[in-house]
Amino acid sequence: MNARILVDGNASGPTFALEEPLSFWGGVDPRTGIIIDVHHPQHGQSMAGKVLVMGHGRGSSGASSVLSEAIRLGTAPIGIVLDTADPLIALGSVVAHELYNKSIPVVVVDDFETASKSTSLAIEGDHILLGH
């Protein structure tokens, strides 16, 4: 599967596919990586250490700061796969790289449905390798 790179990097691990869009600002606790938005269907679940598969983000420009803080703390996803380019999510990884010398890959895939059904995947530059 091909991907368009928003933030370069490699990541490999289990996937965490969101059922609905999520705002990192007010929706994720950066100290834990747990979804705290009580209205989100995956409230209480952690995205830490997983490849996050989400159509797009939802919400404010503060999402970038929450994501960059989670990256700094090691509670962020290890990579993010999107259906639609989301500059605020990409910015969070870029800011973390600039401030903390840490970042995660962020890509847009050409077959989001297949990626969202995979139990694991690897981001290797502009290629996505699917697990199960």
Phi and psi in degrees as GROMACS dihedral restraints (atoms count N, CA, C in turn):
[ dihedral_restraints ]
;  ai    aj    ak    al  type     phi  dphi    fc
    3     4     5     6     1   -95.9    20    10
    4     5     6     7     1   154.5    20    10
    6     7     8     9     1  -140.0    20    10
    7     8     9    10     1   152.4    20    10
    9    10    11    12     1  -101.0    20    10
   10    11    12    13     1   124.7    20    10
   12    13    14    15     1   -79.9    20    10
   13    14    15    16     1   125.3    20    10
   15    16    17    18     1   -99.0    20    10
   16    17    18    19     1   -40.1    20    10
   18    19    20    21     1  -136.1    20    10
   19    20    21    22     1   121.2    20    10
   21    22    23    24     1   -70.9    20    10
   22    23    24    25     1   151.2    20    10
   24    25    26    27     1   155.0    20    10
   25    26    27    28     1   177.2    20    10
   27    28    29    30     1  -125.7    20    10
   28    29    30    31     1   145.3    20    10
   30    31    32    33     1  -156.5    20    10
   31    32    33    34     1   147.8    20    10
   33    34    35    36     1  -148.1    20    10
   34    35    36    37     1   131.5    20    10
   36    37    38    39     1   169.4    20    10
   37    38    39    40     1  -172.0    20    10
   39    40    41    42     1   -67.5    20    10
   40    41    42    43     1   150.3    20    10
   42    43    44    45     1   -93.8    20    10
   43    44    45    46     1   155.5    20    10
   45    46    47    48     1  -132.4    20    10
   46    47    48    49     1    99.3    20    10
   48    49    50    51     1   -92.5    20    10
   49    50    51    52     1   123.8    20    10
   51    52    53    54     1   -77.4    20    10
   52    53    54    55     1   138.8    20    10
   54    55    56    57     1   -79.4    20    10
   55    56    57    58     1   -26.1    20    10
   57    58    59    60     1  -141.4    20    10
   58    59    60    61     1   158.9    20    10
   60    61    62    63     1   -58.5    20    10
   61    62    63    64     1   156.9    20    10
   63    64    65    66     1  -141.8    20    10
   64    65    66    67     1   139.2    20    10
   66    67    68    69     1   -94.6    20    10
   67    68    69    70     1   129.1    20    10
   69    70    71    72     1   -66.0    20    10
   70    71    72    73     1   -36.2    20    10
   72    73    74    75     1   -71.8    20    10
   73    74    75    76     1   109.9    20    10
   75    76    77    78     1    82.1    20    10
   76    77    78    79     1    -5.2    20    10
   78    79    80    81     1  -110.8    20    10
   79    80    81    82     1   -17.5    20    10
   81    82    83    84     1  -134.6    20    10
   82    83    84    85     1   136.3    20    10
   84    85    86    87     1   -86.7    20    10
   85    86    87    88     1   112.0    20    10
   87    88    89    90     1   -66.9    20    10
   88    89    90    91     1   -17.8    20    10
   90    91    92    93     1   -76.2    20    10
   91    92    93    94     1   -22.6    20    10
   93    94    95    96     1  -124.6    20    10
   94    95    96    97     1   -23.1    20    10
   96    97    98    99     1    80.0    20    10
   97    98    99   100     1    11.7    20    10
   99   100   101   102     1   -92.0    20    10
  100   101   102   103     1   140.2    20    10
  102   103   104   105     1   -71.6    20    10
  103   104   105   106     1   120.7    20    10
  105   106   107   108     1  -109.0    20    10
  106   107   108   109     1    -3.1    20    10
  108   109   110   111     1   -69.2    20    10
  109   110   111   112     1   109.3    20    10
  111   112   113   114     1   -66.0    20    10
  112   113   114   115     1   -15.4    20    10
  114   115   116   117     1   -93.5    20    10
  115   116   117   118     1    -6.2    20    10
  117   118   119   120     1   -83.3    20    10
  118   119   120   121     1   137.7    20    10
  120   121   122   123     1   -62.3    20    10
  121   122   123   124     1   -18.5    20    10
  123   124   125   126     1  -107.5    20    10
  124   125   126   127     1    24.5    20    10
  126   127   128   129     1   -49.9    20    10
  127   128   129   130     1   134.5    20    10
  129   130   131   132     1    90.4    20    10
  130   131   132   133     1    -8.9    20    10
  132   133   134   135     1   -93.2    20    10
  133   134   135   136     1   152.7    20    10
  135   136   137   138     1  -102.7    20    10
  136   137   138   139     1   139.7    20    10
  138   139   140   141     1  -104.0    20    10
  139   140   141   142     1    -1.9    20    10
  141   142   143   144     1   -60.3    20    10
  142   143   144   145     1   132.5    20    10
  144   145   146   147     1    74.8    20    10
  145   146   147   148     1    11.6    20    10
  147   148   149   150     1  -120.1    20    10
  148   149   150   151     1   162.0    20    10
  150   151   152   153     1   -85.3    20    10
  151   152   153   154     1   112.1    20    10
  153   154   155   156     1   -80.7    20    10
  154   155   156   157     1   126.3    20    10
  156   157   158   159     1  -113.4    20    10
  157   158   159   160     1   114.6    20    10
  159   160   161   162     1  -144.0    20    10
  160   161   162   163     1   143.3    20    10
  162   163   164   165     1   -59.1    20    10
  163   164   165   166     1   -50.1    20    10
  165   166   167   168     1  -169.4    20    10
  166   167   168   169     1   168.0    20    10
  168   169   170   171     1   -80.8    20    10
  169   170   171   172     1   172.9    20    10
  171   172   173   174     1  -137.6    20    10
  172   173   174   175     1   122.1    20    10
  174   175   176   177     1   118.6    20    10
  175   176   177   178     1  -153.2    20    10
  177   178   179   180     1   -81.6    20    10
  178   179   180   181     1   169.7    20    10
  180   181   182   183     1   -68.5    20    10
  181   182   183   184     1   -15.6    20    10
  183   184   185   186     1   -67.2    20    10
  184   185   186   187     1   -14.2    20    10
  186   187   188   189     1   -57.8    20    10
  187   188   189   190     1   -37.2    20    10
  189   190   191   192     1   -61.2    20    10
  190   191   192   193     1   -42.1    20    10
  192   193   194   195     1   -69.7    20    10
  193   194   195   196     1   -37.1    20    10
  195   196   197   198     1   -67.3    20    10
  196   197   198   199     1   -43.8    20    10
  198   199   200   201     1   -63.7    20    10
  199   200   201   202     1   -43.7    20    10
  201   202   203   204     1   -64.1    20    10
  202   203   204   205     1   -36.0    20    10
  204   205   206   207     1   -66.9    20    10
  205   206   207   208     1   -41.0    20    10
  207   208   209   210     1   -63.9    20    10
  208   209   210   211     1   -37.9    20    10
  210   211   212   213     1   -62.9    20    10
  211   212   213   214     1   -45.4    20    10
  213   214   215   216     1   -58.0    20    10
  214   215   216   217     1   -41.5    20    10
  216   217   218   219     1   -81.9    20    10
  217   218   219   220     1   -10.0    20    10
  219   220   221   222     1    79.2    20    10
  220   221   222   223     1    21.0    20    10
  222   223   224   225     1  -110.8    20    10
  223   224   225   226     1     6.5    20    10
  225   226   227   228     1   -82.7    20    10
  226   227   228   229     1   168.0    20    10
  228   229   230   231     1   -61.5    20    10
  229   230   231   232     1   158.5    20    10
  231   232   233   234     1   -83.9    20    10
  232   233   234   235     1   -12.4    20    10
  234   235   236   237     1  -170.0    20    10
  235   236   237   238     1   159.6    20    10
  237   238   239   240     1  -130.2    20    10
  238   239   240   241     1   129.4    20    10
  240   241   242   243     1  -113.0    20    10
  241   242   243   244     1   124.6    20    10
  243   244   245   246     1  -116.4    20    10
  244   245   246   247     1   157.1    20    10
  246   247   248   249     1   -89.3    20    10
  247   248   249   250     1   -35.4    20    10
  249   250   251   252     1  -127.6    20    10
  250   251   252   253     1   135.8    20    10
  252   253   254   255     1   -56.9    20    10
  253   254   255   256     1   133.5    20    10
  255   256   257   258     1  -129.3    20    10
  256   257   258   259     1   101.9    20    10
  258   259   260   261     1   -62.7    20    10
  259   260   261   262     1   -28.4    20    10
  261   262   263   264     1   -69.3    20    10
  262   263   264   265     1   -36.3    20    10
  264   265   266   267     1   -70.4    20    10
  265   266   267   268     1   -45.0    20    10
  267   268   269   270     1   -59.7    20    10
  268   269   270   271     1   -40.4    20    10
  270   271   272   273     1   -60.5    20    10
  271   272   273   274     1   -37.0    20    10
  273   274   275   276     1   -59.0    20    10
  274   275   276   277     1   -40.7    20    10
  276   277   278   279     1   -71.2    20    10
  277   278   279   280     1   -39.6    20    10
  279   280   281   282     1   -63.9    20    10
  280   281   282   283     1   -43.7    20    10
  282   283   284   285     1   -62.6    20    10
  283   284   285   286     1   -43.2    20    10
  285   286   287   288     1   -60.6    20    10
  286   287   288   289     1   -37.5    20    10
  288   289   290   291     1   -65.9    20    10
  289   290   291   292     1   -45.0    20    10
  291   292   293   294     1   -67.2    20    10
  292   293   294   295     1   -40.5    20    10
  294   295   296   297     1   -85.9    20    10
  295   296   297   298     1   -37.5    20    10
  297   298   299   300     1  -122.3    20    10
  298   299   300   301     1    -0.6    20    10
  300   301   302   303     1    58.3    20    10
  301   302   303   304     1    35.5    20    10
  303   304   305   306     1  -134.7    20    10
  304   305   306   307     1   140.5    20    10
  306   307   308   309     1  -153.7    20    10
  307   308   309   310     1   170.3    20    10
  309   310   311   312     1  -129.0    20    10
  310   311   312   313     1   149.4    20    10
  312   313   314   315     1   -70.5    20    10
  313   314   315   316     1   143.2    20    10
  315   316   317   318     1  -131.3    20    10
  316   317   318   319     1   123.4    20    10
  318   319   320   321     1  -135.4    20    10
  319   320   321   322     1   158.2    20    10
  321   322   323   324     1  -112.5    20    10
  322   323   324   325     1   126.6    20    10
  324   325   326   327     1   -99.3    20    10
  325   326   327   328     1   156.8    20    10
  327   328   329   330     1   -87.3    20    10
  328   329   330   331     1   -10.2    20    10
  330   331   332   333     1  -137.7    20    10
  331   332   333   334     1    75.3    20    10
  333   334   335   336     1   -63.3    20    10
  334   335   336   337     1   -39.8    20    10
  336   337   338   339     1   -58.2    20    10
  337   338   339   340     1   -44.5    20    10
  339   340   341   342     1   -66.0    20    10
  340   341   342   343     1   -43.7    20    10
  342   343   344   345     1   -60.8    20    10
  343   344   345   346     1   -39.9    20    10
  345   346   347   348     1   -71.2    20    10
  346   347   348   349     1   -18.0    20    10
  348   349   350   351     1   -95.0    20    10
  349   350   351   352     1    -8.5    20    10
  351   352   353   354     1   -77.8    20    10
  352   353   354   355     1   142.0    20    10
  354   355   356   357     1   -84.2    20    10
  355   356   357   358     1   -18.7    20    10
  357   358   359   360     1  -153.3    20    10
  358   359   360   361     1   155.7    20    10
  360   361   362   363     1  -158.8    20    10
  361   362   363   364     1   164.1    20    10
  363   364   365   366     1  -123.5    20    10
  364   365   366   367     1   134.3    20    10
  366   367   368   369     1   -99.7    20    10
  367   368   369   370     1   118.2    20    10
  369   370   371   372     1  -128.2    20    10
  370   371   372   373     1    86.8    20    10
  372   373   374   375     1    64.2    20    10
  373   374   375   376     1  -120.2    20    10
  375   376   377   378     1   -98.5    20    10
  376   377   378   379     1    19.8    20    10
  378   379   380   381     1  -121.7    20    10
  379   380   381   382     1   142.9    20    10
  381   382   383   384     1  -116.2    20    10
  382   383   384   385     1   125.2    20    10
  384   385   386   387     1  -106.5    20    10
  385   386   387   388     1   123.8    20    10
  387   388   389   390     1   -89.3    20    10
  388   389   390   391     1   144.2    20    10
  390   391   392   393     1   -87.1    20    10
  391   392   393   394     1  -119.5    20    10
